Structures are given as C-alpha cells and as structure tokens.
Amino acid sequence: MASYLRLRQICLVAADLAGEAARIRKHLGLEECYRDANVGKYGLENVLFPVGTSFIEIVSPTRPGTAAGRFLERHGGRYGYMVILDCDDPERRQAHAASLGVRTANLIEYGDYLGVQLHPKDTGAAMIEFNRTVGGKDPMGPYAPAGPDWQRAIRGGVMRAVEIECPDPATLASHWGKILERPVKSETIALDAGEIRFLPGAESVFAGVVLEAATSSTIEISGVRFRLVDA
C-alpha cells in the first residue's frame, strides 16, 4: 500500500459549542455528522462537520482543568487548536518525531483507530495529530473520529489549506517539514490532500483555514479566520 499523508481535520476550541456550531451551519452551509462520546473522558464535548472528505471539529470544555480549556483561557478564544493528518503509519511517524525531540502528548487507541498527538510546545503554533482508521485509505471510507455514517452529511467544499502565522515562517516551516517528512516550498508544505502554509505574524499560532466554496468571503469562527475561495 502506498504511503499517504492528508490534511483530514482541524480542531477548534469554543466556550459556546452550540453557538459556534450554528455559525458553521449558517455561514459555511455545512451539516453536522457526529458527536463523539469518547471525548467525554477528557472533559470535553464536540461536534464534527464534513467539508468534502475533510472535517471541522469544535470541542468545548465541560469541566475545569482540561488542556482545551487552558488553551481557551490562554488565547482568549482565538486561534486553532490542532492540525490533524491521517496516514497509513502513525506509529512510524511517532518514532520519527521522537527522534527529532518532539514528544507525544497523547495517544488515542480504540477499536480500529489510532491517534498520535504531538506536544504543541515541541511542534510550535499548534498540536499535530497523526491518525489511522483501519480501512481508511479511501478518503470516502471509514474515518473513526467522524462516526459510522459521516458521508451522509457531505455538502460539498474542499479544505485547501491551514494557515500558520509566526514571526519566522521559514524556520517554523522547516521544523514542520522535518516532522512531516515533506519538502517546504515558499513556506508551504504540500500534502497528499491539502497543504500547510506559514505566514508572517506576531506570534506562532494556527490562525486560518482556506476552504474552496461557491462564493468568496472571509469570516471568523471560534477565533479562526476562514477564507472562502473560488474553485
């Protein structure tokens, strides 16, 4: 099986899950596909929306002291939390990251799913997750975080890119390129689906998402800039 690495999901944090989910429905025209009870053990609730075969997830703390809650407090409700990549070999990628001194923050294993979350203090700007669902090579096939029938909720669109802002885009792009084992061209890392772009900014943060849509506009959801661009 050929190796693959795809931009599959982004995770945002919000104090008001219902309110931000309503904004996604209204402004992006997307439909909810799943709420994962497994996140309850982390003191969270969530909701996922398909964008083609990629996903926007919003998580919200349900109790004090969660990592997502601390992120929310630290950034005042701004910026994205996690860039999630699906692949065929998360174990190997975890070992490679460790060889670079990048720690694993969390390991998620249930059923046919494995997720490796890297420590944001070592990655810079955002947490990176590598995950695999058995049978998930086909983008329209199983993807455990999105539930058993996520395909029914597809309403079109494509997640083209995430945008990372930082004081030194070339250096951070190089660091992520080493973690992801992908070349960097013009401060951009191309994946097998989607890409990661590094832009100048005052601090290292996950600041934006680029979605392919029927109309061009820019809106903010859960503290992240969504740029809607023509196909």
Steps between C-alpha positions, in 0.01 A plus 500: 500500500638841401570733790275804539476810719188717471362812663190333639366705789546816701403541863381830647408583859193699605331586827161498323482179296140548390558860392810424293337194343208721396746743336653216299158394377399856414819637344660189352186304412630182661313222680595331825603137464601384849549567869758270653423373850864388535614860556298511824785333689712806419235734642380607156204491268535536125337523160636422152404634158621350169659730241514257210707218652666723761353620829458798727476400864410729788564389857376668815604437862237356732710525817793707631860397451492359147780560249249651257363724775848626584556570130174697490598706803855559380395629159173667592293295257733562205689266267478136404593214728604204287601405144399138441657289226395149408760256375579131470786498752445707817726273707795558268431874489484509880843335519638743243365799694658362818836478319471876445427563868125549447305341784171315477236688700222242472437160345143407405415137433153353464357243262654540155641845577840630607581868556841641594490859629833685512580752772428858385799635695721287274314551172433872539176688412262202528473138599556255215316168495576199281216249484389186324168321470510141373355504147549875473733517200200599286406858603133400472555198722501463879627790711435417865498855647210594268268213590360205305302687232673835454465481121128581521580850627733606217386830349794566270805718545872428527743581781789642305736612776563602857691822567758521776618848601837551669786752531733283287299303241805344333634352824167361622416365153836321498429351845156372397646373173745286696223367726274421203787383278383725221690766301429868556448729200431871548415437868237243398486126568296309243322185620323229303184700565522862612800699613642694793599862441725708725442876507656792689336582833570637845482159671505133404134401462259305281318801359313407183332244277448519124186332366392461140146636471250637251545859620804691625495651848679498835335426834619413849387188685635398841775759469628370166490681166318303230579616148249371247648497149369406157572155364 
